[in-house]
Amino acid sequence: MKKIIGMCLLSLACGTAQAASPFEQELFKTLKQSVQEKVQGTPSGATEEELAIGQQIAGNLLGAAPLVKDDRLQKYVNLVGRWVASQSERPDLVWHFGVIESNDVNAFAAPGGYIFLTRGLYKLLRDEAELAGVLGHEIGHVIRQHHLKILQQSKLLDLGSKAVARSVSNNDKVQGLIGSGAEVVARGLDKDAEFEADRIGVVLSARAGYDAFGLPGVLQQIGHYAKDDGDVALLFKTHPHPDDRLGKLDVSMSDRFDSVKGLTLSKRFYKLK
Amino acid sequence: MKFKLGFIFATCLLASAAMAGESGTALKADEIKVEPFRDAKTVAKLATGDKVDILKKDGGWLQVKAGKQQGWVRMLSIRQGAAGKTSGGASGLAALASGRAGTGKVVATTGIRGLNEEELKSAHFDAAQIKRLDSYTATAAAAGSFAKQGKLQARRVDYLPAVK
């Protein structure tokens, strides 16, 4: 036991070794988190305001587009998503994933671990690796707190402030922080946040054992929608063009994944009628 | 060693998927290789805008046919599909089906429709849906066994650098 902890600490120190058994991996993660918390002061669990804001946005979005009534689909997406999220630096969030009733091609993230993709986007997917890539992109927004930073920039939100944490216990006040309805998901992030989420999506799905080229495969498909197609209007408005995103991924990924083989699990992929 | 090679071969098989019938366009100049490896022999060269037929996918590589030449090209150099998937988009049938014909306002309710800014802005919190969403949540342990069933193995991969 002492030896295992010693090994984990060693791998923590040099940052290259990989723990072998699931137990060692868990231990490694726990140790890493507690060190991170001490060094950076960033807890891995969600803060009160993050959860309150996330749930409000999620509930509003579901008010506009409810969950697809298919229990098997929703459970499947939660298993894939949770496995990918477990590879991130915030494995302890209570992650929620849902497929929502809309023909639009889009996906959304809200603070605290809420992630949605539309029926329209799901139907474009060809295998589990592509689903993992899309969910990984949205997980990237959550772990880097992209939406919270936007709210912070607009001076509506002072993260970490005790006063805000107290004030967000009231639903109306949370709504006040995020504007009207679920418009915050239609507002869009800056381009760099999207490119960053793409890189995270690729890495998290590769860490999870999937083919790293799932997300690029989806971007290639979205890339051949005409710009004026209504189904991608909101996506194209709030994201850089898929060709630009592929170009950036091409440079970032370079030949790093040439020898990293992963699974696509196309047979297990849950097909939506 | 034999076992390892066998394993790698098996995962290669699993990672490849037939994509017969799809066409693609070169996003940039690249080389078609005899095998899906960077240092494999070059069979032909592609220029930006060249059309190819995609035969299958293997990880980051696509097996393509360009004229009489056949070989492998890096997936990220190719955009799948030769042209716009649909033309006219929101002004045609698609708009009617999504209830968004005309001014961008919702004019029809067909049950399933697109999401636009106005709809998102006027959305109201749905507590029952949040409850339903909660009921689907998977624990880390459940996701772990699900991964195991699919023979997915967690591995260390560093985050990628940003590029300008």
Boltz contact constraints between the chains, C-beta under 6 A:
constraints:
  - contact:
      token1: [A, 18]
      token2: [B, 156]
      max_distance: 6.0
  - contact:
      token1: [A, 59]
      token2: [B, 125]
      max_distance: 6.0
  - contact:
      token1: [A, 59]
      token2: [B, 126]
      max_distance: 6.0
  - contact:
      token1: [A, 59]
      token2: [B, 130]
      max_distance: 6.0
  - contact:
      token1: [A, 60]
      token2: [B, 123]
      max_distance: 6.0
  - contact:
      token1: [A, 60]
      token2: [B, 125]
      max_distance: 6.0
  - contact:
      token1: [A, 62]
      token2: [B, 126]
      max_distance: 6.0
  - contact:
      token1: [A, 62]
      token2: [B, 129]
      max_distance: 6.0
  - contact:
      token1: [A, 63]
      token2: [B, 123]
      max_distance: 6.0
  - contact:
      token1: [A, 63]
      token2: [B, 124]
      max_distance: 6.0
  - contact:
      token1: [A, 63]
      token2: [B, 125]
      max_distance: 6.0
  - contact:
      token1: [A, 63]
      token2: [B, 126]
      max_distance: 6.0
  - contact:
      token1: [A, 64]
      token2: [B, 119]
      max_distance: 6.0
  - contact:
      token1: [A, 64]
      token2: [B, 120]
      max_distance: 6.0
  - contact:
      token1: [A, 64]
      token2: [B, 123]
      max_distance: 6.0
  - contact:
      token1: [A, 65]
      token2: [B, 115]
      max_distance: 6.0
  - contact:
      token1: [A, 66]
      token2: [B, 129]
      max_distance: 6.0
  - contact:
      token1: [A, 67]
      token2: [B, 132]
      max_distance: 6.0
  - contact:
      token1: [A, 74]
      token2: [B, 136]
      max_distance: 6.0
  - contact:
      token1: [A, 75]
      token2: [B, 136]
      max_distance: 6.0
  - contact:
      token1: [A, 78]
      token2: [B, 136]
      max_distance: 6.0
  - contact:
      token1: [A, 78]
      token2: [B, 138]
      max_distance: 6.0
  - contact:
      token1: [A, 79]
      token2: [B, 138]
      max_distance: 6.0
  - contact:
      token1: [A, 79]
      token2: [B, 143]
      max_distance: 6.0
  - contact:
      token1: [A, 79]
      token2: [B, 146]
      max_distance: 6.0
  - contact:
      token1: [A, 82]
      token2: [B, 138]
      max_distance: 6.0
  - contact:
      token1: [A, 82]
      token2: [B, 143]
      max_distance: 6.0
  - contact:
      token1: [A, 83]
      token2: [B, 143]
      max_distance: 6.0
  - contact:
      token1: [A, 83]
      token2: [B, 147]
      max_distance: 6.0
  - contact:
      token1: [A, 86]
      token2: [B, 140]
      max_distance: 6.0
  - contact:
      token1: [A, 96]
      token2: [B, 133]
      max_distance: 6.0
  - contact:
      token1: [A, 96]
      token2: [B, 137]
      max_distance: 6.0
  - contact:
      token1: [A, 98]
      token2: [B, 133]
      max_distance: 6.0
  - contact:
      token1: [A, 101]
      token2: [B, 112]
      max_distance: 6.0
  - contact:
      token1: [A, 102]
      token2: [B, 114]
      max_distance: 6.0
  - contact:
      token1: [A, 102]
      token2: [B, 115]
      max_distance: 6.0
  - contact:
      token1: [A, 103]
      token2: [B, 98]
      max_distance: 6.0
  - contact:
      token1: [A, 103]
      token2: [B, 112]
      max_distance: 6.0
  - contact:
      token1: [A, 103]
      token2: [B, 114]
      max_distance: 6.0
  - contact:
      token1: [A, 104]
      token2: [B, 114]
      max_distance: 6.0
  - contact:
      token1: [A, 104]
      token2: [B, 115]
      max_distance: 6.0
  - contact:
      token1: [A, 180]
      token2: [B, 121]
      max_distance: 6.0
  - contact:
      token1: [A, 181]
      token2: [B, 120]
      max_distance: 6.0
  - contact:
      token1: [A, 181]
      token2: [B, 121]
      max_distance: 6.0
  - contact:
      token1: [A, 181]
      token2: [B, 122]
      max_distance: 6.0
  - contact:
      token1: [A, 181]
      token2: [B, 123]
      max_distance: 6.0
  - contact:
      token1: [A, 182]
      token2: [B, 120]
      max_distance: 6.0
  - contact:
      token1: [A, 182]
      token2: [B, 123]
      max_distance: 6.0
  - contact:
      token1: [A, 183]
      token2: [B, 120]
      max_distance: 6.0
  - contact:
      token1: [A, 183]
      token2: [B, 121]
      max_distance: 6.0
  - contact:
      token1: [A, 186]
      token2: [B, 117]
      max_distance: 6.0
  - contact:
      token1: [A, 186]
      token2: [B, 120]
      max_distance: 6.0
  - contact:
      token1: [A, 199]
      token2: [B, 160]
      max_distance: 6.0
  - contact:
      token1: [A, 203]
      token2: [B, 157]
      max_distance: 6.0
  - contact:
      token1: [A, 203]
      token2: [B, 159]
      max_distance: 6.0
  - contact:
      token1: [A, 203]
      token2: [B, 160]
      max_distance: 6.0
  - contact:
      token1: [A, 206]
      token2: [B, 157]
      max_distance: 6.0
  - contact:
      token1: [A, 207]
      token2: [B, 157]
      max_distance: 6.0
  - contact:
      token1: [A, 209]
      token2: [B, 152]
      max_distance: 6.0
  - contact:
      token1: [A, 209]
      token2: [B, 153]
      max_distance: 6.0
  - contact:
      token1: [A, 211]
      token2: [B, 15]
      max_distance: 6.0
  - contact:
      token1: [A, 211]
      token2: [B, 59]
      max_distance: 6.0
  - contact:
      token1: [A, 213]
      token2: [B, 59]
      max_distance: 6.0
  - contact:
      token1: [A, 213]
      token2: [B, 60]
      max_distance: 6.0
  - contact:
      token1: [A, 213]
      token2: [B, 75]
      max_distance: 6.0
  - contact:
      token1: [A, 216]
      token2: [B, 76]
      max_distance: 6.0
  - contact:
      token1: [A, 220]
      token2: [B, 79]
      max_distance: 6.0
  - contact:
      token1: [A, 220]
      token2: [B, 80]
      max_distance: 6.0
  - contact:
      token1: [A, 223]
      token2: [B, 79]
      max_distance: 6.0
  - contact:
      token1: [A, 224]
      token2: [B, 81]
      max_distance: 6.0
  - contact:
      token1: [A, 224]
      token2: [B, 85]
      max_distance: 6.0
  - contact:
      token1: [A, 225]
      token2: [B, 85]
      max_distance: 6.0
  - contact:
      token1: [A, 226]
      token2: [B, 84]
      max_distance: 6.0
  - contact:
      token1: [A, 226]
      token2: [B, 86]
      max_distance: 6.0
  - contact:
      token1: [A, 226]
      token2: [B, 87]
      max_distance: 6.0
  - contact:
      token1: [A, 226]
      token2: [B, 89]
      max_distance: 6.0
  - contact:
      token1: [A, 228]
      token2: [B, 89]
      max_distance: 6.0
  - contact:
      token1: [A, 229]
      token2: [B, 86]
      max_distance: 6.0
  - contact:
      token1: [A, 229]
      token2: [B, 89]
      max_distance: 6.0
  - contact:
      token1: [A, 230]
      token2: [B, 89]
      max_distance: 6.0
  - contact:
      token1: [A, 230]
      token2: [B, 90]
      max_distance: 6.0
  - contact:
      token1: [A, 230]
      token2: [B, 94]
      max_distance: 6.0
  - contact:
      token1: [A, 230]
      token2: [B, 95]
      max_distance: 6.0
  - contact:
      token1: [A, 230]
      token2: [B, 98]
      max_distance: 6.0
  - contact:
      token1: [A, 230]
      token2: [B, 100]
      max_distance: 6.0
  - contact:
      token1: [A, 230]
      token2: [B, 114]
      max_distance: 6.0
  - contact:
      token1: [A, 246]
      token2: [B, 76]
      max_distance: 6.0
  - contact:
      token1: [A, 248]
      token2: [B, 163]
      max_distance: 6.0
  - contact:
      token1: [A, 250]
      token2: [B, 76]
      max_distance: 6.0
  - contact:
      token1: [A, 251]
      token2: [B, 163]
      max_distance: 6.0
  - contact:
      token1: [A, 252]
      token2: [B, 160]
      max_distance: 6.0
  - contact:
      token1: [A, 252]
      token2: [B, 163]
      max_distance: 6.0
  - contact:
      token1: [A, 255]
      token2: [B, 38]
      max_distance: 6.0
  - contact:
      token1: [A, 257]
      token2: [B, 60]
      max_distance: 6.0
  - contact:
      token1: [A, 258]
      token2: [B, 38]
      max_distance: 6.0
  - contact:
      token1: [A, 261]
      token2: [B, 11]
      max_distance: 6.0
  - contact:
      token1: [A, 261]
      token2: [B, 15]
      max_distance: 6.0
  - contact:
      token1: [A, 261]
      token2: [B, 59]
      max_distance: 6.0
  - contact:
      token1: [A, 263]
      token2: [B, 14]
      max_distance: 6.0
  - contact:
      token1: [A, 264]
      token2: [B, 15]
      max_distance: 6.0
  - contact:
      token1: [A, 265]
      token2: [B, 150]
      max_distance: 6.0
  - contact:
      token1: [A, 266]
      token2: [B, 17]
      max_distance: 6.0
  - contact:
      token1: [A, 268]
      token2: [B, 150]
      max_distance: 6.0
